[in-house]
Amino acid sequence: MSAVLSAVENKLFSLPLPVRIIMPDGQMLGVPGADVCLVIKDRSTLANLVAGQVGVLGEDYVEGKFDVDGSMRDLMRLASAILPGSPIDAARIGRLTDLIRRLVSVWRHSIERDARQIQFHYDLSDDFYSLWLDPRRVYSCAYFRRPDMTIAQAQEAKLEHICRKLKLTSGERFLDVGAGWGGLLLWAAEHYGVDATGITLSKNQYAYVNSLIQEKGLAGRVRMELLDYRKLDESRPYDKVASIGMFEHVGRALLEGYFSKLRRLVRPGGLVLNHGITAGGVDNTELGAGMGEFIEKYIFPGGELTHISRVLERMTEGGLEDVDIENLRPHYARTLWAWSDALEARLPEARQILTGPEGERSLRAYRMYLAGCAMGFEHGWLGLHQVLAQPRTHGRRDELDSPSDLSYPWRRDYMYGDR
């Protein structure tokens, strides 16, 4: 073990911030009085620290093999410093491996499995999510239109940004695929007068949003359904469709079919907005250094990342034409730090909600997840793209008089204006 301790000490003194480690026998390594302290309970953690396997270290933390004394922001500075290289490069895959993953992806994303995977994450506890999300419980990247915005203001700015991009108008039929806790669904109905339908696979979200619909007197004009997107009725297409933070759960192998479904759900001349997390590298479906495995195990089972170039390919193959693309990566870094800071400020309350050993494991997982993802977006290992699209006409004679080219403004002014 002396060789391992020596390697740990060498690693500690090469870091950009002071760190100390307390061993199970009370021995201290590193810098006395350092703000970041790792209290080791299982010596196997030391090898992962030396190797820079930050995802495995995250798992060690969740499983109680070490404790942390210090801020999550400082801990993520430590995590990025011990990485042996880019987690994008570490997750690159070959053609054969990619083919195998695509085949597995089809199996992983059956209707039944997707329902279980979504409920694993989103049905953890509404009270827990309410501790660190904004009052509308918008669980996706915010839009910091002004630098001084709070997270609540930035989430409302995001909802408004989406509605403007879609050019929502009163009386239009609007579909929100993966509507979460109803933030966009209700914003669109209350501010733009649309007839709004949302779907989710989360039983908690379904119950919560329907209670809000009744409370706000919107029954008859707004509805939330517990439904898989593959089962949506196509007989009466919608005017506008949004998919926010949803397509990451679809699976890379199913993306063409997903976008084809959205194409069939929107009328000619309508608009579709897809907002979601994208991979930082062209060839990776997750982050390396154990980070992807951590998220798969503790947070988002079945989640898969796709580079924006591949997303656009699948979107085109699915019959949609991209008309506007915006990368909100820095906005998501700031969003995640706001969530992480809010959770850190309310840890005692979180422990009253997530009780027992399993509750503590979930809380530890979310602490690492929120801060780790904030770090990932800061470094560009992950992206967040909003893609506005319209149905492709393919130039067929019966479509030459289609108004689709006129439905999307030829200038971006309309997205911004005075607000």
C-alpha positions in Angstrom: 0.0 0.0 0.0 3.0 2.3 0.5 3.4 2.6 -3.3 -0.3 3.6 -3.7 0.0 6.2 -0.9 3.1 7.6 -2.6 1.2 7.9 -5.9 -1.7 9.5 -4.1 0.5 12.1 -2.5 2.2 12.9 -5.8 -1.2 13.3 -7.3 -2.4 15.6 -4.5 0.5 18.0 -4.8 0.1 18.3 -8.6 -3.5 19.6 -8.3 -4.6 23.2 -8.8 -6.2 23.5 -5.4 -5.2 22.3 -1.9 -6.7 18.9 -1.0 -6.3 16.7 2.1 -7.2 13.0 2.6 -7.9 11.3 5.8 -7.3 7.6 5.8 -9.3 5.0 7.7 -6.6 4.8 10.4 -6.6 8.6 10.8 -3.4 9.2 8.8 -3.6 12.5 6.8 -2.2 13.1 3.3 -2.0 16.3 1.4 -2.3 19.9 2.6 -3.4 20.4 6.2 -6.4 22.7 6.5 -7.3 22.4 2.8 -10.9 23.3 2.1 -11.5 20.0 0.2 -11.2 16.9 2.3 -11.8 13.3 1.3 -12.5 11.0 4.2 -11.6 7.5 3.0 -13.5 4.5 4.3 -12.4 2.0 1.8 -8.8 2.0 0.5 -9.8 0.7 -2.9 -10.9 4.3 -3.6 -7.3 5.4 -3.7 -6.5 3.4 -6.9 -9.5 5.1 -8.6 -8.2 8.5 -7.5 -4.7 7.8 -8.9 -6.2 6.5 -12.2 -8.5 9.5 -12.6 -11.6 7.3 -12.9 -14.0 10.1 -11.8 -17.1 8.1 -12.6 -15.9 5.2 -10.5 -15.1 7.6 -7.8 -18.6 9.0 -8.0 -19.9 5.4 -7.5 -17.5 5.0 -4.6 -19.0 8.1 -3.0 -22.6 6.9 -3.6 -21.8 3.5 -2.0 -20.2 5.2 1.0 -16.6 4.3 0.4 -15.6 7.9 1.1 -17.1 11.2 2.3 -16.5 14.7 1.1 -16.0 17.8 3.2 -16.0 20.9 1.0 -18.0 22.6 -1.8 -19.1 20.6 -4.9 -17.7 23.4 -7.1 -14.2 22.7 -5.6 -14.7 19.0 -5.8 -15.4 19.3 -9.6 -12.3 21.3 -10.0 -10.5 18.4 -8.4 -12.3 15.9 -10.6 -11.4 17.7 -13.9 -7.8 18.0 -12.8 -7.3 14.3 -12.1 -8.7 13.1 -15.4 -6.1 11.4 -17.5 -7.5 12.9 -20.7 -10.7 14.0 -22.4 -13.7 11.9 -21.4 -14.8 12.4 -25.0 -11.7 10.6 -26.4 -12.0 7.9 -23.8 -15.5 7.1 -25.0 -14.8 6.8 -28.7 -16.0 3.6 -30.2 -15.2 1.6 -33.3 -17.6 0.5 -36.1 -18.2 -3.0 -34.7 -18.8 -1.7 -31.2 -21.1 1.0 -32.6 -23.1 -1.6 -34.5 -23.5 -3.8 -31.3 -24.6 -0.7 -29.3 -27.2 0.2 -32.0 -28.6 -3.3 -31.8 -28.7 -3.3 -28.0 -30.2 0.2 -28.1 -33.3 -1.2 -30.0 -33.8 -3.8 -27.3 -33.2 -1.3 -24.4 -35.9 1.0 -25.7 -39.1 -1.1 -25.8 -42.2 0.7 -24.7 -42.3 -1.2 -21.4 -38.6 -0.7 -20.6 -38.7 3.0 -21.4 -41.6 3.4 -19.0 -39.7 1.7 -16.2 -36.6 3.8 -16.9 -38.4 7.1 -16.9 -40.2 6.2 -13.7 -36.9 5.2 -12.1 -35.7 8.8 -12.5 -38.7 11.1 -12.5 -40.8 9.3 -9.9 -38.1 9.5 -7.2 -39.9 12.2 -5.3 -41.7 15.3 -6.3 -40.9 16.9 -3.0 -37.2 16.2 -3.6 -37.2 17.8 -7.0 -39.1 20.9 -5.7 -36.2 21.6 -3.2 -33.8 22.6 -6.0 -35.8 23.3 -9.2 -37.6 26.6 -9.8 -41.2 27.0 -8.7 -42.4 25.7 -12.1 -40.2 22.6 -11.8 -38.7 23.1 -15.3 -36.2 20.3 -15.4 -34.2 21.3 -18.5 -31.7 23.9 -19.6 -32.7 27.5 -18.7 -32.1 30.5 -21.0 -30.2 33.3 -19.3 -31.3 36.1 -21.5 -29.7 38.6 -19.1 -26.7 37.8 -17.0 -28.4 38.8 -13.7 -31.4 36.5 -14.0 -32.3 34.1 -11.3 -32.9 30.4 -12.2 -36.7 31.0 -12.0 -36.4 34.0 -14.3 -34.2 32.2 -16.8 -36.6 29.2 -16.9 -39.5 31.5 -17.8 -37.2 33.2 -20.4 -36.6 29.7 -21.8 -40.3 28.9 -22.0 -40.9 32.2 -23.8 -38.0 31.6 -26.1 -39.4 28.3 -27.2 -42.9 29.7 -27.7 -41.6 32.5 -29.8 -39.5 30.2 -31.9 -42.6 28.1 -32.6 -44.6 31.2 -33.4 -47.5 30.0 -31.2 -50.8 31.7 -31.7 -54.1 31.5 -30.0 -56.3 28.5 -31.0 -53.4 26.5 -32.4 -53.1 22.8 -31.4 -49.8 22.4 -29.5 -48.2 19.1 -28.5 -45.5 18.8 -25.8 -43.7 15.4 -26.0 -42.3 14.6 -22.6 -44.0 17.5 -20.8 -42.4 17.0 -17.4 -44.1 18.9 -14.6 -46.0 21.0 -17.2 -44.0 24.2 -17.3 -44.1 24.7 -21.1 -47.5 23.1 -21.5 -49.1 25.6 -19.0 -47.0 28.6 -20.1 -48.1 28.1 -23.8 -51.7 27.7 -22.8 -51.8 30.7 -20.4 -49.6 33.1 -22.4 -50.4 32.1 -26.0 -54.0 30.7 -25.8 -53.2 27.4 -27.5 -55.0 24.1 -27.1 -52.3 22.1 -25.4 -51.6 18.4 -25.1 -48.7 16.9 -23.1 -47.5 13.4 -22.6 -45.3 11.8 -20.0 -44.3 8.3 -18.8 -43.9 9.5 -15.2 -46.9 8.7 -13.0 -45.9 11.5 -10.6 -45.7 14.1 -13.3 -49.0 12.9 -14.8 -50.8 13.3 -11.5 -49.2 16.6 -10.6 -49.9 18.3 -14.0 -53.5 17.2 -14.1 -54.0 18.7 -10.6 -52.5 22.0 -11.9 -54.8 21.9 -14.9 -57.8 21.6 -12.6 -56.5 24.2 -10.2 -56.0 26.8 -13.0 -59.3 26.1 -14.6 -57.8 24.9 -17.9 -59.6 21.6 -18.2 -60.9 21.2 -21.7 -58.1 23.3 -23.2 -55.1 21.6 -21.7 -54.6 17.9 -21.1 -51.8 15.7 -19.8 -51.7 12.0 -20.8 -49.7 9.1 -19.5 -48.6 7.9 -22.9 -45.5 6.7 -24.9 -44.8 8.9 -27.9 -45.1 5.9 -30.2 -48.7 5.6 -29.3 -49.7 9.1 -30.2 -52.7 9.4 -32.5 -51.6 10.8 -36.0 -55.1 11.2 -37.4 -55.3 14.9 -36.6 -51.9 16.5 -36.8 -50.9 19.4 -34.5 -49.9 22.9 -35.6 -46.8 23.0 -33.4 -44.8 20.3 -31.6 -42.1 20.7 -28.9 -39.9 18.0 -27.5 -37.9 19.3 -24.5 -35.3 17.2 -22.8 -36.9 14.1 -24.2 -35.0 12.7 -27.2 -32.0 11.7 -25.0 -34.2 8.9 -23.7 -35.2 7.7 -27.2 -32.0 5.7 -28.1 -29.7 6.5 -31.0 -31.0 3.5 -33.1 -34.5 4.8 -32.8 -33.9 8.5 -33.6 -35.0 8.3 -37.3 -38.2 6.7 -36.3 -38.7 9.3 -33.5 -38.3 12.2 -35.9 -40.5 10.5 -38.4 -43.2 10.2 -35.8 -42.9 13.9 -35.0 -43.1 14.6 -38.8 -46.4 12.7 -39.0 -47.7 14.5 -35.9 -47.3 18.0 -37.3 -49.4 19.5 -40.2 -47.8 20.8 -43.4 -46.4 24.2 -42.7 -46.2 23.5 -38.9 -43.1 23.7 -36.8 -41.3 21.3 -34.5 -38.7 22.3 -31.8 -36.4 19.6 -30.5 -34.4 20.7 -27.4 -31.9 18.2 -25.8 -28.5 17.2 -24.6 -26.0 16.3 -27.3 -22.6 14.5 -27.2 -19.4 16.6 -27.3 -17.8 14.1 -29.6 -19.0 12.7 -32.9 -18.6 9.0 -32.0 -19.4 8.7 -28.3 -22.8 7.8 -26.8 -21.6 8.6 -23.3 -18.7 10.1 -21.5 -15.6 8.0 -20.6 -13.6 7.7 -17.3 -16.6 5.8 -15.9 -18.9 8.9 -16.1 -21.3 7.4 -18.5 -21.6 4.2 -16.5 -22.3 6.3 -13.3 -25.2 8.1 -15.0 -26.6 4.9 -16.5 -26.6 3.2 -13.1 -27.8 5.9 -10.7 -29.6 8.6 -12.7 -30.8 7.9 -16.3 -30.9 4.2 -17.2 -31.3 3.9 -21.0 -30.0 7.5 -21.7 -27.9 7.8 -24.8 -26.0 10.8 -26.3 -25.8 11.8 -30.0 -23.7 14.4 -31.6 -25.6 17.3 -33.2 -24.3 16.2 -36.6 -25.9 12.8 -36.2 -29.1 14.4 -34.8 -29.5 16.5 -38.0 -28.9 13.4 -40.1 -31.6 11.4 -38.3 -33.9 14.4 -38.4 -33.5 14.8 -42.2 -34.0 11.0 -42.7 -37.2 11.3 -40.6 -38.6 13.9 -42.9 -37.9 17.2 -41.1 -35.8 20.1 -42.4 -33.8 22.1 -39.8 -34.5 25.8 -40.1 -32.7 27.2 -37.0 -30.1 25.7 -34.7 -28.9 27.1 -31.4 -26.4 25.7 -28.9 -27.2 26.7 -25.3 -24.3 24.7 -23.7 -23.1 27.6 -21.4 -26.7 28.1 -20.3 -26.9 24.5 -19.2 -23.7 24.7 -17.2 -25.1 27.7 -15.3 -28.5 26.0 -14.9 -26.9 22.9 -13.4 -24.8 24.9 -11.0 -27.9 26.7 -9.9 -29.6 23.4 -9.2 -26.5 22.0 -7.5 -26.1 25.1 -5.3 -29.8 24.9 -4.4 -29.6 21.2 -3.4 -26.4 21.8 -1.4 -28.2 24.6 0.5 -31.0 22.2 1.5 -29.3 18.9 2.3 -31.0 18.5 5.7 -34.4 18.8 4.1 -33.4 16.5 1.3 -32.4 13.9 3.9 -35.8 14.2 5.5 -37.4 13.4 2.2 -35.1 10.7 0.9 -34.8 8.5 4.0 -33.0 5.4 4.9 -29.9 3.9 3.2 -31.5 3.9 -0.3 -32.5 7.6 0.2 -29.0 8.5 1.2 -27.6 6.7 -1.9 -30.0 8.6 -4.1 -29.0 11.9 -2.5 -25.3 11.2 -2.9 -25.9 10.3 -6.5 -27.7 13.5 -7.3 -25.1 15.6 -5.6 -22.4 14.1 -7.9 -24.7 14.1 -10.9 -25.7 17.8 -10.9 -22.2 19.1 -10.1 -20.5 16.6 -12.5 -22.8 17.5 -15.4 -22.2 21.2 -14.7 -18.5 20.5 -15.1 -19.2 18.5 -18.3 -21.0 21.4 -19.9 -18.4 23.9 -18.8 -15.7 21.9 -20.5 -17.7 21.2 -23.7 -17.9 17.5 -23.1 -21.7 17.9 -23.5 -23.8 20.2 -25.6 -27.4 21.4 -25.5 -29.0 22.2 -28.9 -32.4 23.6 -29.8 -33.3 22.7 -33.4 -36.3 24.2 -35.0 -37.6 22.2 -37.9 -40.4 22.0 -40.4 -41.8 19.1 -42.5 -39.7 18.5 -45.6 -41.6 18.8 -49.0 -39.2 16.7 -51.0 -40.1 18.9 -54.0 -43.1 16.7 -55.1 -45.4 18.4 -57.6 -48.4 18.1 -55.2 -46.4 20.0 -52.6 -45.0 22.8 -54.7 -47.8 25.1 -53.6 -47.4 24.2 -50.0 -47.1 27.2 -47.6 -44.3 25.5 -45.7 -41.6 27.9 -46.9 -43.7 30.8 -45.7 -44.5 29.4 -42.3 -41.0 30.1 -41.0 -39.8 33.7 -41.0 -36.8 34.4 -43.1 -35.2 36.5 -40.3 -34.5 35.8 -36.7 -35.9 39.1 -35.4 -39.2 37.5 -34.4 -37.5 35.3 -31.7 -36.3 38.3 -29.7 -37.9 41.7 -30.1 -38.8 43.7 -27.1 -39.4 41.6 -23.9 
